[in-house]
Amino acid sequence: MTISRFEVVVVGGGPAGLTAAIALAGAGIATGLVAKSRTDPDHRTSALLAGSVTALDTLGVWQRCQAHAAPLRVLRLVDDTGRLVRAPEVSFAAREIGLDAFGHNIENRLLIAALEARARELPNLARLEDEAATVAIEDDRVTIGCKSGVALSARLAIGADGRHSMCRAAAGIDVQRRAYPQTALTLNLSHAREHHDASTEFHAATGPFTLVPLPGRRSSLVFVVDPAEAACLAALTDAEIAAEIERRSHSILGKIAVEPGRGVFPLVAETADRFAARRVALIGEAAHVVAPIGAQGLNLGLRDAATIAELVVAAHRAGQDVGDVTERHDAMRRADITGRTLAVDILNRSLLSDFLPLQGARGLGLFLMRHVGPLRRSVMREGVAPLASQPRLMRGEAL
């Protein structure tokens, strides 16, 4: 068997894995990447918060895809539950905290293309178009065996290989899983009216119905309902579902036309018991899966990638074993991941619950954010740039 040796091997070629590989290779770390390019079309979008955009800009990626992204300058929350206790509508404007935009929304395929183009430019990054078949952890290194028979060996493996992570299993890390009685329907659409760079999230009794701007008169939709209703919606014709979307959005964007490519995803939340162990560090969905609420999933994954890259580069420059950074990575990511996952879970459960005191508490919280400026601005700042985790890349500092 042919074994290629690296300082670090990244397993998985999604946005988090590519970001970690680019950050490491760009800082002079010999990096291997095991990832097959996607051949199936990905019509999903990602709302990248300001810190994530800053990190991608610092890595030389954002310049390649910025023209395909729409700024998110206003976030609106609208209670559309129809219940007795209803929360007031709340709008958050990025200018209140001195930002041009909270972030940008971009189609995943265009973001991935920009990341892959940047990755191809880096001489310290070797990509193997293959899939991992085995992960063997020894005292001083990790060896990734690929389906083609090739193997890559490194001091540290970064598992960016998704919710069924082989790297996580090899490291002996368990996962806590919670399934929700909900399914998310995702699609892109065009509309007659301008969105004015505003994202609108209708809070319905079955979950959020969120319209997020794309360039031009286009938006992406995340539509969370119960599984039976999701099946009915998925079976509608384009014209029928367009009419349903217009009705549920109260025609704020005018006449709707849906684009090809619908996604249907059962909602689950998963959190690894540890985010690193035994020369394996987990990032992205290998470490955590959150419901598609509040644009937390990918942004958490990019902060994972920025954190492990920062730790590895510092250890390498200090002449230390980069495989020894796992405990620090686990500790540094715990507060951010745990806090965000809990917040998303509470918000989602508060929509599903018929318990009046819980509905009242949610309504009171939104009332205070609407009328108490310092509280609203504090929530916005924490949402965009969490105090618990601001790696150097998110601050615009090169590694």
KEKEFI-269464 format. One record per residue: x, y, z of N, C-alpha, C, O, CB in turn; residue in three letters. Coordinates in steps of 0.05 Angstrom, whole numbers, plus 5000, padded with zeros to 4 digits. Glycine has a CB too. Example, Ala and Ser with C-alpha at 12.3 -4.5 7.8 and 13.67 -1.06 7.14 Angstrom:
526448865156524649105156526449345156528549345169522649115181ALA 525749555142527349795143525850015157526850235161528249885114SER 
***
This chain:
501749765000500050005000501750255000503750275015498150005024MET 501150444983502550704982501450885004499050925006502250834954THR 503250995020502451175042503751445038506251465037503251055070ILE 502151655035503151925033503052055061501052025075501452095012SER 505152195068505252305095504852605095505852755077508052235108ARG 503252705114502652985117502753055147502952885164499853055105PHE 502653315152502353405179499553375189499053285211503253705182GLU 497653435171494753415177493353305153494053365130493553695185VAL 491353135158489553035137486653125144485753075167489652725133VAL 485353255125482553325128480853125113481353075089482053625118VAL 478853015126477052825113474352955109472953015129476752565130VAL 473653015084471053135078471453405064473053565072469553185104GLY 469953435042470253675025467953865024467453995004470853584998GLY 466453875047464354085049465654355056468054375057462254005070GLY 463954555060465054825067466954825091468954965090462855015071PRO 466254685112467954685136470554545130472754645138466554545159ALA 470554315117472954165111474754325092477254335097472353895099GLY 473654435072475254595053476454845067478754915061473554685029LEU 474954965084475955205098478255135116480255275116473755335115THR 478054915130480254825147482754765131484954845138479454575164ALA 482354615108484654545091485954785080488454805079483754355069ALA 484454985071485555225059487055385080489255485075483255405047ILE 485855415104487155565125489855435133491855575137485355575150ALA 489955175135492455035143494555055121496755125126491854745149LEU 493754985096495654985074496655265069498955315062494454865049ALA 494855465071495655735067497655835087499156025082493255915067GLY 497755715111499655785132502155615131503855635149498355755159ALA 502455455110504955305106504855025118506954895120507155445118GLY 502554925126502354655137501854455115500054495098500054635158ILE 503454245114503054035094500453885100500153755120505453825093ALA 498553925082495753835087494753655065495153715041493954075090THR 493553435073492253255054489253285057488253315079493052955058GLY 487753265035484853295035483753055021484253004997483953555022LEU 482052895035480752665023477852745019476252765038480952415041VAL 477052784994474352874988473652834959475252914941473953164996ALA 471452714953470452694926468752934920467153024937468852424922LYS 469053044896467353264888464453174885463952944875468353394862SER 462653344892459753274889458953274860459753444845458053474905ARG 457453074853456353064826453353124825452353204804456952784813THR 452053084848449153134849448753434854450353554869447752964871ASP 446753564842446353854845445553914874443853774885444253954825PRO 446654134885445954224911444654494908445954694902448554244930ASP 441954504913440454754910440154904936438855114937437754694898HIS 441354804957441154944983442755194984444555244967442054755006ARG 442155365003443655615007444755625035443755475053441955865001THR 446655795040447755835067447756135073448756295057450555715069SER 446756205097446856475107449456505123449556405146444356555124ALA 451456635112454056665125454056925141453657135130456356665104LEU 454356895167454557135184457157285180458957185167454257055214LEU 457257535190459457715184462157595190464057635175459057975198ALA 462357455213464957335220465857125200468257105194464757205247GLY 463956965190464656765170465456895144467356805131462256585165SER 464157115136464957255112467757375115469357365097462857485105VAL 468357475139470957585144473057365142475257415130471057715172THR 472557135153474456915151474956835122477256795114473456675167ALA 472856805107473156725079474556945063476156875045470356675066LEU 474157195069475557405056478457395063480157435045474357685064ASP 479157345088481957325096483357095082485757115077482057285127THR 481956885076483156655063483156675033484156495019481556405071LEU 482256895022482256934993480056794978480256734954484856854982GLY 477856734992475656584980473356764973472156744952474656364999VAL 472656954991470257104988470257274962468157314950469857295011TRP 472557364954472757524930471757374905470957504886475657614926GLN 471857114906471056944884468056904882467056824861472456674885ARG 466556954903463756894903461957114913459557084913463256644919CYS 463157334921461557554933459357654914457257724923463457784940GLN 459957664889457957764869455457584868453357674859459257784842ALA 455657344878453457154877451957144904450156984907454356874870HIS 452657324922451457314949449757564953450357774942453557294971ALA 447657544969445957764976446357845005446457675022442957694971ALA 446658105010447058195038444558165054442258185044447958485039PRO 444858115080442558085099442758335117444158325137442657815115LEU 441258545110441458795125439258815147439658965166441259025106ARG 437058675143434858685162433858405167433558245148432558875152VAL 433358345193432158085200429558145214429458285234434057915218LEU 427358025203424658065215423657805226423857595214422758175194ARG 422557815250421257585263418257655265417557855277422457525291LEU 416557485254413657525254412257285266412657065257412657585225VAL 410757335287409157125300406757065283404957225280408357195329ASP 406656825270404456745253403156495264402056335249405456705224ASP 403356455290402256215303399256215304397956005305403456175330THR 398056455305395156475308394156405336391756355340393856295288GLY 396056385356395256305383394256545399394556775390397656175397ARG 393256485422392156695440394456885449394057125448390856575465LEU 396656765457398956925465400856945441402056745433400356805490VAL 401057185430402757225406404957425412404457625426401057315382ARG 407257375401409557555405409357795385408157755364412257415401ALA 410358025392410358245374412358205351414358065355410958515388PRO 411858335328413858325307416358475315416158695327412658445280GLU 418658365309421158495316422958505292423158315277422658345339VAL 424158735287426058775265428858845276429059015294425158985245SER 430858715265433658775273435058895248435058765227435158515284PHE 436259125251437659255229440659255235441559335256436559545225ALA 442259165215445159145219446359415225448359435240446459025195ALA 445259625214446459895219446359975248447960145257444960095202ARG 444559855264444359915292446959845307447559965328442059775305GLU 448359645297450859565310453259625293455459505295450759265317ILE 452959815275455159915259456059735236458359755227457459965276GLY 454359555227454959375205453359445180451159535182454459075213LEU 454559395157453059425132451059205129448959245118455059435108ASP 451758965139450058725137450758535159453058515167450258595108ALA 448758375167449258165187450957945174452457805188446558055198PHE 450657915148452057705134451057705105449957895096451657425147GLY 451457475092450657455064449557165059450456975072453057505044HIS 447557155042446456895034447456815007447456974988443356905035ASN 448356565004449456474978448756184974448456024992452556514979ILE 448456114948447955834942450355664948452655744942447155804912GLU 449955434959452155254968454055184945456455174948451055004980ASN 452855134921454555044899456555264891458755204882452754974875ARG 455755514893457555734886459655784908461855854902455955994882LEU 458855744933460855764955462855544952465255594955459355744982LEU 461955294947463855074944465655114921468055064923462254804940ILE 464655214899466355264875468555464882470855434873464655374852ALA 467955674897469955874905472055744923474455804921468656114918ALA 471155584942473055454960474855264945477255254950471555294982LEU 473755104927475354914911477355054893479654964890473554734895GLU 476555284882478355434865480755534881483055524872476955674851ALA 480255634905482455734922484155494931486655524932481255874947ARG 482955274937484455034946486454944925488754864931482654804954ALA 485654954900487454864878489955034875491854954863485854864852ARG 489955274886492155454883494355404904496555514901491255744885GLU 493855254924495655234947497554994944496654774943494055204973LEU 500155044942502054834938502354644962503154414958504754944932PRO 501654734986501754555009499354385013499154235033502254725034ASN 497354394995494954244997494754034975494754104951492454424997LEU 494653784982494453564963491653434966491053324988496653344967ALA 490053454945487353344947487253064933488253034911485353534934ARG 485952884947485552614936482552584931480952584950486652394955LEU 481852554906479052514898478252234904478152054887478552584868GLU 477552184930477051914939475351924964474752144974479751754944ASP 474551694974473051684999474551515019475951325012470251554994GLU 474451595044475751455066474351185070471851165070475751615092ALA 475850975073474750705079475450615107473950465119475850505058ALA 477750705117478650625144480050855157481151035144480550375143THR 479950865184481351065199482750915222481450805240479451295211VAL 485350905221486950755241488550955258490151115247488950555227ALA 488050955284489351145302491551005318491050805331487351275321ILE 494051105316496250995331497251205351496151425352498650915312GLU 499251135366500251315387501251585375500851795387502451185403ASP 502551565352503851805341502651905315503552115305506751755337ASP 500651775304499451875279496851735273496051545286501451845256ARG 495551845253492951735243493351665214494551815198490551935247VAL 492351425205492551355177489751315166488051165176494151085174THR 489251455144486651445130486951265106488451335087485651725122ILE 485651035106485650865083483350925064481050945073485550565091GLY 483950955039481851035019480850805003482150595002482951255001CYS 478550834991477350614975479050534952478850304943474650704966LYS 480650714941482450654919484850484927486250384909483350904905SER 485350454953487650304962489950484971491850394984488650124941GLY 489750744966491750944974491251005004488950995013491651204957VAL 493351075018493051155047494551415052496551475039494250925065ALA 493551575070494751825079495151805109493451735124492952065071LEU 497551885117498251875145498952155155500252315141500651685150SER 498152225179498652495190498652485220497852295233496452685180ALA 499752705231499752735260496952785271496352715294501552965269ARG 495252905255492552975263490652935240491253005217492353275273LEU 488352825246486152805226483952985234483052995257485152505224ALA 482953145215480653315220478253195207478153175182481153605209ILE 476353105223473952975213471853185205470553305222472852785234GLY 471553225179469453395168467653225151466653315130470753635151ALA 467252975159465952775143463052735151461952515147467452515145ASP 461752935161458852935164457752785188459252695205457752815140GLY 455152765188453752665212454252365216453852265239450852715210ARG 455152225196455751935199458851905199459851715186454451765176HIS 460152075213463052105212464551845219464251735241463952325230SER 466251755200468051525205470251605225471051445241469151425179MET 471151855222473251955240472251955269473751885288474252235232CYS 469852045273468652055300468451775312469051735335465952195300ARG 467551595296467251315305469951195313470151055333465851145284ALA 471951245296474651135302475851245328477251105342476551205279ALA 475151505334476151625358474551535383475251615405476151925356ALA 472451385379470851285401469051495414468551485438472651175422GLY 468251695398466551905408463651855402462851805379467452185396ILE 461951855423459151805420457652065413458852285415457951685445ASP 455152035405453552265397450852265412449652055416453052265367VAL 450052495421447352525433445452625411446052825398447352725457GLN 443252485407441552545384438652595394437652455411441552315364ARG 437452805383434652865389433152905362434053065345434353115407ARG 431052765359429452795334427052975340425752945361428552515323ALA 426453155322424053325325421753215308422253095287424853615317TYR 419353275316417053185300416553385277414253475272414453165317PRO 418653445262418553645241420253565217422153405220419453915252GLN 419553675194421153635170421553905156419654065156419753425150THR 423853945146424454205132424354155102425553975091427254315140ALA 422854325089422654335059424254585051423754805060419654345049LEU 426254545033427954765024427654794994427554594979430854725032THR 427655044985427655104956428455394951428455554970424955034943LEU 428955454926429455734918427155834901425855664888432255764903ASN 426756094901424556194886425156484876426856614886422056194903LEU 423556564856423656844847420956974854419056834859424156854816SER 420957234855418557374864418357644851420257754841418557404895HIS 415957754851415357994836416358254850417058444837412358024832ALA 416458244877417258484892420158454902421158234905415358524916ARG 421358684908424058694919424058594948422158644962425258974917GLU 426158454955426358374983427758585001427658565025427858114985HIS 429058774988430458995002432458895023432859005044428359175016HIS 433758675016435858555033434858485061436358485080438158745035ASP 432258425063431058345089430358055089429057955070428558525094ALA 431157915110430357635114427957635133428057765154432757465126SER 425957495126423457485143422957195152422857015136421057595127THR 422657175178422156905190419456915204419057045224424456835211GLU 417556775191414856745203414956505222415656285215412656705181PHE 414156555247414056345267411256225267409456335278414856455295HIS 411055995255408555845254408455635276410455575288408055725226ALA 406055515280405655325301407255065297407854925316402755255305ALA 407955005272409454765266412454815262414054635259408454635241THR 413255075263416055145260416355395243414355505234417654905247GLY 418855485238419255735223418955695193419355485182422055835229PRO 418055915181417855935152419556175145418756405149414755965142PHE 421956125134423956335132424756395103425556215088426456265147THR 424456645095425156735068427756905071427857095086422956905055LEU 429856815056432456945059433257045031433156895012434556745070VAL 434157295029434757415003436957274988438957175000435457705006PRO 436657264962438757194943439057434923437257604923438156924927LEU 441157444907441457674889438957704870437757504862443957644872PRO 438357954865436058014848433457964862433257974887436157834823GLY 431357904847428757854860428457554864426657424853426457954842ARG 430257444880430357164886430757134916431957304929432557014871ARG 429756914927430156854956430356544959429556394941427856964973SER 431456464981431356184989429256155011428756345026434156074998SER 428155915013426155865033426855615049427555405038423355825019LEU 426555635075426655405093423855395107423055585121429055425115VAL 422455175102419655155109419354905127419554685118417855125082PHE 419054955153418954735173416154675180414654845190420654815198VAL 415354425176412554335182412754055194414853945197410754345156VAL 410353945200410353665210410753475186410153555164407753605225ASP 411753235191412453055169410152995149410652985125413452795180PRO 407752965159405452905141404953145122404453105098402952845157ALA 405053385133404653615116406953655096406553745074404353875133GLU 409353595105411653615087411353435063411953505040414253545102ALA 410353185068409853005046407853115026408153085002408952725056ALA 405753235036403653355019404853595003404353614979401253445035CYS 406353755016407553995003409453904981409554014959408954175023LEU 411153704987413053604968411753494943412953494921414853394980ALA 409253404946407953284923406453484906405453414884405953074933ALA 406353734914404953944899406454014873408853984872404554194916LEU 404954104853406254204829407654464836407154584857404254234806THR 409354564817410654814822408655044825409055214843412554874798ASP 406655044809404655264811403155244838402555454850402655244788ALA 402455004847400954964872402655054896401755194914400054674875GLU 405254964896406855044919407555334919407855454940409454874920ILE 407755454895408255744894405955894906406356094920408655834864ALA 403555814900401155944911401055914942400356094956398655824899ALA 401855674951401855624980403955794994403455905016402455324986GLU 406355824981408455994993407456284994407956425013411055974977ILE 406156374972405256654972403156694994403156905007403956724945GLU 401456504998399456525019400756545047400056715063397456295018ARG 402656355052403856345079405756585084406256655107405356085082ARG 406756705063408456945066406857195065407957415066410556945044SER 404157175065402357405065402957595041402557835043402557555091HIS 403957485020404557624994406557854998406458044982401957744984SER 408357835018410258055022412158084998413258304994411758015047ILE 412557864983414357874960412757864933413957834912416357654961LEU 410157874935408557864911408257584899408457384914409658054890GLY 407857574873407557314860410157154861412357264857406657354831LYS 409856894866412156714870412356524847410356424836411856564897ILE 414856454839415456244820417656074832419856184837416156354791ALA 417155814836419255654848421255554827420555514804417955414863VAL 423755514836425855424818426155114822425255004842428555564824GLU 427454984802427854694805429554624829431254784837429154584779PRO 429054394841430754294862429554344889429954554901433354424861GLY 428054154900426954164927428453974945429053754936423854114927ARG 428854054969430053874989428153825012426654005020432753995000GLY 428153575022426453505044428253375065429553165059424053315035VAL 428253485090430153385110428753355137427853555148432553575112PHE 428653115148427553085176429353245195431853245192427452785184PRO 428153385214429753545233430753375256429253235269428053775244LEU 433353395260434653265283436753455294437653645281435952995274VAL 437453405319439753545331441653335342440853145356438753735354ALA 444153365335446153175344448553335355449453535343447052985321GLU 449653245377452053375389453953155398453152975413451353565412THR 456453165389458452965397459053005427459053235436461052995380ALA 459652795441460352815469462952965473463353105492460652535481ASP 464752935453467253095453467653185424466753065405469652915463ARG 469053405421469553515395472453455385473253535363469153815395PHE 473853305401476553205392477452995412476853015436478553445390ALA 479052805402480252595419482052425402481552385379477952425433ALA 484152325415485952125402486852205374486552055355484451865401ARG 487952445371489052545346486852595325487552605301491052355335ARG 484452625333482252685315480752925325479952935348480352445311VAL 480453135308478853365315476353365296476653325272480453625312ALA 474053425308471553425292470653705286470853885303469353275308LEU 469753745262468654005254466153965237465653755226470754175238ILE 464454175236462054155220460153955231459953915256462754095191GLY 458653815213456653625222457753375234456253215246454853565199GLU 460353325233461453105248461453165278461452985294464353055238ALA 461353425284461353515312458553585322457953545346463253745316ALA 456953695305454253795313452453825289453253905267454554065328HIS 449953765294447853805274445653965288444653875309446753535262VAL 444954195278442854355290440554405270440954385246443954625300VAL 438254455281435954515263436554775247437954945256433354555280ALA 435354785223435955025205434455275214432655375200435254955176PRO 435155365238433955605250436055795258437955715273432055525274ILE 435856045250437756245259440556235246442356355256438056225288GLY 440856085224443356075209445755995226447856115225443956355197ALA 445355795243447455715261449255495251451655485257446255635287GLN 448155295236449655055230452355105216454355035228448054885212GLY 452355215192454855255177456655455191459155415191454355345149LEU 455555655203457255855217458655725241461055795246455556085227ASN 457355545255458755395276461055235263463255225274456855215291LEU 460455105241462454935228464855095219467155005221461254795204GLY 464455335208466655505200468355595224470755625222465655745184LEU 466955645247468555715271470155475281472355505291466655825293ARG 468955235278470554995284473154985267475354945278468854735278ASP 472755035241475055015223477155225229479555165229474055055194ALA 476255475235478155685241479555635267481955695270476655955243ALA 478255505287479455455313481555235311483755275321477355365333THR 480955015297482954805296485254885279487554815285481654545284ILE 484855045258487055145242488855325258491355305256485955295217ALA 487755495274489355675291491055525311493355585314487455875306GLU 489855315323491355155343493554995329495854985340489454965357LEU 493054885306495054725292497354895283499654825287493854575268VAL 496755125272498955305262500655395285503155405283497755555248VAL 499455465308501055545331502855325341505155375348499155645354ALA 501755075343503254845352505554795333507854735342501554605356ALA 505054795307507054745287509354945289511654865288505854745259HIS 508755195292510755405293512355385319514655485320509555675290ARG 511155275340512555245365514154985366515454925386510655255388ALA 514154825344515554575343514254355359515554155367518354615353GLY 511654375364510254175380508753975362508454025338508254315399GLN 507853755373506353555359503553665354502153715374506253285374ASP 502753705329500053825324497853635332495553725335499853885294VAL 498453385336496353195345495653235374493753115384497252915341GLY 497153405389496653445417494753675422494353755445499253495432ASP 493553795401491854025406488953945410487154115413491954215382VAL 488353685411485553595412484153695437481853775436485453295410THR 485453675460484053755485483354055484481254135493485853695509GLU 485154215474484654505472482354565452480754735457487154655464ARG 482354415430480154465411477454395424475554545420480654285385HIS 477354175438474954095451474054305471471654375471475353825466ASP 475854405487475154605507474354875494472455005503477554655526ALA 475754955473475155205461472455215445471255425442477355285442MET 471554985436469154975420466654915437464354945428469354775399ARG 467054825462464754725478462654935483460254895479465754605504ARG 463455175493461555375501459855475477457455505479462955615515ALA 461255525455459855625431457855415420455555485415461955685409ASP 458755165417456954965406454654905425452354895416458554705400ILE 455254875450453154805470451155035472448754985472454354745497THR 452055275473450255505476448555545452446155585455451855755480GLY 449655525428448055565403446055335400443755385392449855585379ARG 446955095405445154865402442754885421440454835413446654595406THR 443354965445441154995465439255215457436855185460442355055493LEU 440355445448438555665440436755585417434355655418440255905432ALA 437755455397436155365375433955165384431655185375437855235353VAL 434754985402432854785412430554915428428254845424434354585430ASP 431255115445429255245461427255405443424855385446430455435481ILE 428455545423426655695405424855515390422455575387428355865386LEU 425855295379424255115364422054985381419754965373425954895351ASN 422754905405420854775423418654975432416354895436422254655447ARG 419455225435417455425443415355475422413055545428418855695449SER 416055425396414055445375412155215375409755235369415455465348LEU 413154975382411554735382409754705406407754565406413354495379LEU 410554835428409154795453406554945455406355175446410954875476SER 404454825467401954955473401855055502399755145511399554765468ASP 404155035516404255115544404255415545406155545537406854995558PHE 402155535556401755825555404055985569404956185558399155895568LEU 405055895592407256045604409756055586411156265586407955925631PRO 410255845571412555845553412156035530413956175522413155555543LEU 409656025519408956215498409256505508410156685494406156165487GLN 408356545533408456815544411356905548411957135544406956825571GLY 413056725557415956795561417256865535418857055533417456565575ALA 416556715514417656775487416757045478418257205468416856555467ARG 414157105481413057355473414257585489414857805478410057365477GLY 414657545515415957755532418757815523419658045521415857675561LEU 420257605516422957635507423157805482424757985479424357365503GLY 421357745463421357895438420358175442421258365429419557755417LEU 418458215461417458485467419758655478420058885470415158465488PHE 421358545496423558685508425658755486426758975486424958525530LEU 426158565468428158625447427158835428428758985417428758365431MET 424558855425423459055407423659335420424259535406420458995401ARG 423259355446423059615459425459705475425759935482420659615477HIS 427259515481429659585497432059575478433159365473430059385521VAL 432959815469435059835450437659695458438759545442435660115444GLY 438759745482441259615490441059315490442959175482442059705518PRO 438759205498438458915498438358815469439758615463435858825512LEU 436958945451436758865423439558865410440258685396434859045408ARG 441059085415443659105403445558895415447358795400444859385408ARG 445358835440446958625452446458355440448258205434446558615483SER 443858295435443158045423444158025395445157815386440058005423VAL 444058255380445058255352448058205352449058055335444358525339MET 449558345369452458315369453258025376455057915364453758505389ARG 451857905395452457635403451757445380453157245376450957555429GLU 449657495366448857325344450857325321451357125309446157405334GLY 451957565316453857595293456657515301458057385286453757875283VAL 457557595325460257555334460257455363460657605381462057815332ALA 459857195367459557085394462057125411464257075402458856795393PRO 461657225436463957265453465457005460467857005465463057405479LEU 463956785460465156525467467056425447468756245453462956325472ALA 466956525422468656415401469156625379467356665362467556165390SER 471456745379472256925358475056855349476956995356472057225366GLN 475456635334478156565324479356795308477856975299478056305308PRO 481956785304483356995290482257045262481957275254486256935289ARG 481556835248480556875220477957035221477457195202480156605207LEU 476256985241473757135242474157435249472457595245471957015263MET 476557495259477257775264478757895241479658125243478857795291ARG 479157745220480557845197483557835199485057975185479758125192GLY 484657665217487457635222488557385208487457165213488157635252GLU 490557405192491657165179493056995199494057085220493657255157ALA 493156735194494556545212497556545208498956405221493456265208LEU 
***
